[in-house]
Structures are given as C-alpha cells and as structure tokens.
C-alpha cells in the first residue's frame, strides 16, 4: 500500500495473519452476522476450504488490499442493502400471511385442516359430538 494514499486504512498490525469473523467485523465496522453472507457472496474469501461448522479464518493482507478498493466497497454496500431488503421482504410477507412461493403454505395451518380461522367448518371429534346432540 502506498503512503501517499489519501484513504486512511485502519491499522491491521494488531491482528495476526489470519483473522476470525469477529475481528473482520470489527475492522469493517459491521455486525458479526453479516460476515458469513459476505463470504458466501464471494466478497470475502476464507482461508483454505473450511467445513460447514468450522471456524472460518480470513487473510489480513487480502482484507487490507480489498479495503482500499472503492469498487469492492461499493459491492459490499450494495450487497448489504440487497441482503436486508430481501430479509425484510420475507419478514413482511410472513407477517401478512402471504406464501413465499407458490404452493407453499405459510402460517400455523399447514395442511389445510380447516378450523375457525380458515372460515371452513371444523371437522373432527368436537363437530361429531355436537352432531350427536
């Protein structure tokens, strides 16, 4: 990195050559839970080929190179915007009771058994007991 650069990169010298997601989140000033989706999108690269539930490590030097790239910064900002827009849309759809995909019911009444909430007459033991009276 050039010392003539007007962009001030936070010092990464206090970190070792490998960083955990907590350290990466601290350097990027992002919440920890956004680091994994950034890695899945290819904006951060993990060291080696970690398994699913293993601790992921990130290269300090690769992160330092990417942090000064304005195109990478723009891609990260756009990704975070899309991530939250999609997550909030899913949340609103679930709250409104709309299915996320066609043919996939949402809400507690899976299987369409009827009931008072569905507007259909209830069938079952209670209805049979009322019919006997």
Rosetta silent file (secondary structure, phi, psi, omega in degrees, C-alpha in Angstrom):
SEQUENCE: XXXXXXXXXXXXXXXXXXXXXXXXXXXXXXXXXXXXXXXXXXXXXXXXXXXXXXXXXXXXXXXXXXXXXXXXXXXXXXXXXXXXXXXXXXXXXXXXXXXXXXXXXXXXXXXXXXXXXXXXXXXXXXXXXXXXX
SCORE:     score description
SCORE:     0.000 S_00000001
   1 L     0.000  144.398 -177.456    0.000    0.000    0.000 S_00000001
   2 L   -84.885  143.195  177.238    1.199    3.473   -0.808 S_00000001
   3 L   -80.144  -12.449 -179.717    1.824    6.037    1.923 S_00000001
   4 L   -84.098   -6.131 -177.322    0.628    8.775   -0.460 S_00000001
   5 L   -65.236  131.782  178.710   -2.919    7.414   -0.481 S_00000001
   6 L   -73.337  -15.412 -179.377   -5.484    9.882    0.901 S_00000001
   7 L   -83.184  127.243  178.599   -7.524    6.952    2.242 S_00000001
   8 L   -94.024  115.628  177.593   -6.638    6.019    5.806 S_00000001
   9 L   -92.456  130.984  178.280   -6.827    2.268    6.345 S_00000001
  10 L   -60.375  145.708 -178.108   -7.193    1.249    9.977 S_00000001
  11 L   -64.955  125.381  177.633   -4.106   -0.465   11.291 S_00000001
  12 L  -103.862    9.124 -177.256   -4.366   -4.211   10.953 S_00000001
  13 L   -67.489  -24.986 -179.245   -0.993   -4.802   12.605 S_00000001
  14 L   -73.727  -12.576  178.412   -2.581   -5.745   15.912 S_00000001
  15 L   -97.630  154.117  176.493   -4.126   -8.788   14.228 S_00000001
  16 L   -75.552 -175.442 -179.528   -2.245  -11.891   13.197 S_00000001
  17 L   -66.829  -21.312  177.031   -2.008  -13.053    9.581 S_00000001
  18 E  -117.398  142.767 -178.283   -5.385  -14.813    9.993 S_00000001
  19 E  -126.066  142.215  173.589   -8.498  -13.174   11.336 S_00000001
  20 L   -84.611  170.622 -175.754  -11.740  -14.646   12.684 S_00000001
  21 H   -63.703  -31.257  178.052  -15.105  -13.223   11.678 S_00000001
  22 H   -63.226  -39.952  179.743  -15.322  -11.175   14.891 S_00000001
  23 H   -71.435  -39.776  177.464  -12.075   -9.420   14.021 S_00000001
  24 H   -62.927  -43.100  179.009  -13.111   -8.863   10.398 S_00000001
  25 H   -62.496  -38.774  178.653  -16.424   -7.393   11.581 S_00000001
  26 H   -63.945  -43.501 -178.591  -14.566   -5.075   13.961 S_00000001
  27 H   -67.659  -40.595 -177.931  -12.271   -3.814   11.204 S_00000001
  28 H   -84.890   -4.617 -177.559  -15.113   -3.301    8.700 S_00000001
  29 L    57.230   47.037  178.002  -17.432   -1.797   11.354 S_00000001
  30 L  -124.322  157.156  173.737  -20.138   -4.325   10.503 S_00000001
  31 L   -68.152  152.088 -176.983  -22.166   -6.681   12.691 S_00000001
  32 L   -60.354  -35.190 -173.998  -20.746  -10.193   13.004 S_00000001
  33 H   -70.205  -11.738 -179.452  -23.763  -11.875   11.424 S_00000001
  34 H   -89.625  -11.642 -176.811  -23.190  -10.157    8.056 S_00000001
  35 H   -68.215  -43.581 -179.786  -19.681  -11.628    7.583 S_00000001
  36 H   -61.981  -46.257  176.378  -20.880  -15.142    6.629 S_00000001
  37 H   -63.051  -33.592  176.042  -23.248  -13.883    3.879 S_00000001
  38 H   -63.231  -39.868  178.460  -20.437  -11.659    2.547 S_00000001
  39 H   -68.598  -39.750  178.759  -18.208  -14.731    2.311 S_00000001
  40 H   -64.036  -32.537  179.823  -20.985  -16.752    0.633 S_00000001
  41 L   -80.180   -6.523  178.353  -21.380  -13.970   -1.930 S_00000001
  42 L    87.776    8.722 -179.979  -17.643  -14.095   -2.695 S_00000001
  43 L   -84.009  -21.558  171.840  -16.876  -10.625   -1.314 S_00000001
  44 L  -126.542  140.169 -179.583  -14.685  -12.124    1.432 S_00000001
  45 L  -110.103  130.936  176.802  -12.527  -15.183    0.900 S_00000001
  46 E   -81.899  157.086  177.358  -11.913  -17.728    3.629 S_00000001
  47 L   -80.421  131.145  178.334   -8.520  -19.317    4.088 S_00000001
  48 L    70.197 -150.375  179.892   -8.389  -22.871    2.764 S_00000001
  49 L  -128.769   76.164 -175.692  -11.571  -24.905    2.403 S_00000001
  50 L   -68.736  148.772  177.108  -13.246  -24.926    5.834 S_00000001
  51 L   -74.266  175.896 -171.745  -16.046  -27.363    6.547 S_00000001
  52 L   -57.658  -51.208 -174.256  -19.588  -26.276    7.315 S_00000001
  53 L  -101.359   15.514 -179.804  -19.428  -25.831   11.102 S_00000001
  54 L   -85.953  161.086  175.769  -15.734  -24.979   11.411 S_00000001
  55 L   -70.943  129.066 -179.888  -14.292  -21.619   12.402 S_00000001
  56 L   -91.586  136.841  178.865  -13.629  -19.597    9.258 S_00000001
  57 L  -116.382  144.891 -177.725  -10.357  -17.675    9.000 S_00000001
  58 E  -124.445  147.789 -178.016   -9.699  -14.710    6.717 S_00000001
  59 E   -79.375  128.233  178.227   -6.410  -13.294    5.446 S_00000001
  60 H   -63.986  -41.973 -177.135   -5.411   -9.966    6.965 S_00000001
  61 H   -68.602  -39.901  177.943   -3.409   -8.970    3.879 S_00000001
  62 H   -65.233  -38.194  178.418   -6.203   -9.809    1.440 S_00000001
  63 H   -66.220  -40.557  179.199   -8.639   -7.804    3.561 S_00000001
  64 H   -62.683  -40.587  178.538   -6.264   -4.821    3.643 S_00000001
  65 H   -65.496  -39.889 -177.794   -5.977   -4.867   -0.165 S_00000001
  66 H   -73.009  -31.963 -176.510   -9.737   -5.038   -0.604 S_00000001
  67 H   -63.926  -25.552 -179.484  -10.491   -2.305    1.925 S_00000001
  68 L   -92.187   -3.498 -179.531   -8.797    0.347   -0.220 S_00000001
  69 L   -87.305  113.095 -178.110  -10.616   -0.720   -3.405 S_00000001
  70 H   -65.527  -28.750  177.622  -13.624    1.605   -3.971 S_00000001
  71 H   -67.376  -42.253  177.891  -15.288   -0.905   -6.313 S_00000001
  72 H   -64.037  -42.265  178.543  -15.165   -3.589   -3.602 S_00000001
  73 H   -60.743  -41.151  178.081  -16.552   -1.124   -1.051 S_00000001
  74 H   -64.832  -41.312  178.520  -19.417   -0.293   -3.409 S_00000001
  75 H   -64.222  -39.125  178.517  -20.131   -4.002   -3.952 S_00000001
  76 H   -65.991  -45.120  179.557  -20.202   -4.644   -0.198 S_00000001
  77 H   -62.401  -41.823  178.774  -22.559   -1.720    0.404 S_00000001
  78 H   -65.970  -39.702  178.935  -24.862   -2.878   -2.413 S_00000001
  79 H   -63.124  -45.641 -179.297  -24.822   -6.455   -1.103 S_00000001
  80 H   -62.476  -39.831  177.365  -25.738   -5.370    2.426 S_00000001
  81 H   -61.593  -47.451  179.368  -28.592   -3.250    1.041 S_00000001
  82 H   -64.036  -40.981 -179.135  -29.944   -6.180   -1.021 S_00000001
  83 H   -57.439  -50.466 -178.025  -29.497   -8.595    1.898 S_00000001
  84 H   -72.132  -33.332  177.449  -31.627   -6.508    4.260 S_00000001
  85 H   -62.861  -43.513  178.526  -34.179   -5.622    1.590 S_00000001
  86 H   -68.179  -42.454 -179.202  -34.785   -9.327    0.893 S_00000001
  87 H   -63.515  -42.368  178.665  -34.781  -10.263    4.570 S_00000001
  88 H   -69.105  -34.761  177.237  -37.303   -7.529    5.412 S_00000001
  89 H   -64.958  -41.165  176.473  -39.500   -8.503    2.443 S_00000001
  90 H   -62.573  -41.072 -179.405  -39.603  -12.103    3.705 S_00000001
  91 H   -64.684  -45.012  178.762  -40.483  -10.880    7.178 S_00000001
  92 H   -64.442  -38.286  179.166  -43.311   -8.663    5.878 S_00000001
  93 H   -65.115  -40.275  178.478  -44.648  -11.494    3.708 S_00000001
  94 H   -67.009  -38.842  179.668  -44.714  -13.855    6.684 S_00000001
  95 H   -68.810  -32.658 -179.397  -46.460  -11.280    8.851 S_00000001
  96 H   -81.806  -10.860  179.404  -49.086  -10.641    6.169 S_00000001
  97 L    82.006   14.450  178.295  -49.726  -14.384    5.786 S_00000001
  98 L   -85.309  139.861  176.954  -48.756  -14.459    2.133 S_00000001
  99 L   -69.397  145.759  179.060  -46.939  -17.571    0.916 S_00000001
 100 L   -73.201  -39.547  179.492  -43.313  -17.047   -0.077 S_00000001
 101 L  -130.092  153.223 -178.493  -43.525  -19.393   -3.034 S_00000001
 102 L   -64.950  132.162  179.341  -46.489  -20.648   -4.958 S_00000001
 103 L    88.227   -2.884  179.125  -47.819  -23.879   -3.498 S_00000001
 104 L  -110.265  108.682 -179.173  -46.018  -23.434   -0.174 S_00000001
 105 L   -71.181  149.838  175.565  -48.456  -22.551    2.605 S_00000001
 106 L  -120.108  161.492  178.281  -47.316  -20.215    5.342 S_00000001
 107 L    96.443 -179.717 -174.092  -48.538  -19.830    8.860 S_00000001
 108 L   -76.355  -18.228 -176.429  -49.566  -22.341   11.506 S_00000001
 109 L   -93.414   71.145  176.656  -52.317  -24.052    9.458 S_00000001
 110 L   -85.122  134.457  178.516  -50.259  -26.281    7.199 S_00000001
 111 L   102.286  -10.130  174.305  -52.245  -28.984    5.509 S_00000001
 112 L    61.018   47.644 -177.531  -55.499  -27.028    5.289 S_00000001
 113 L   -79.339    0.215  179.331  -57.380  -28.878    8.030 S_00000001
 114 L    86.913 -156.696 -179.953  -59.907  -26.091    8.290 S_00000001
 115 E   120.143  172.472 -176.472  -60.877  -24.550   11.574 S_00000001
 116 H   -64.091  -35.020 -177.677  -62.418  -21.343   12.791 S_00000001
 117 H   -70.342  -26.478 -176.547  -59.527  -19.230   11.499 S_00000001
 118 H   -88.412   -9.777 -179.572  -59.866  -20.552    7.946 S_00000001
 119 L    83.286    0.049  178.546  -63.579  -19.850    7.645 S_00000001
 120 E   -99.244  151.556  178.974  -64.336  -23.502    6.886 S_00000001
 121 L   -64.525  142.253  179.460  -66.459  -25.675    9.180 S_00000001
 122 L   -75.002  143.848  174.653  -64.451  -27.675   11.667 S_00000001
 123 L  -123.277  150.779  178.526  -64.421  -31.419   11.313 S_00000001
 124 L   136.219 -157.816 -173.295  -63.327  -33.873   13.920 S_00000001
 125 H   -65.104  -43.534 -177.323  -64.240  -35.012   17.405 S_00000001
 126 H   -63.974  -44.711 -179.897  -65.831  -31.747   18.569 S_00000001
 127 H   -64.684  -38.034  179.763  -68.060  -31.490   15.478 S_00000001
 128 H   -67.729  -36.455  179.588  -69.130  -35.147   15.791 S_00000001
 129 H   -68.666  -36.990  178.733  -70.054  -34.651   19.458 S_00000001
 130 H   -69.355  -35.719 -178.850  -72.182  -31.613   18.572 S_00000001
 131 H   -67.959  -27.439 -179.117  -73.888  -33.587   15.753 S_00000001
 132 H   -74.340  -19.707 -176.077  -74.946  -36.323   18.238 S_00000001
 133 L   -73.321    0.000    0.000  -76.928  -33.890   20.374 S_00000001
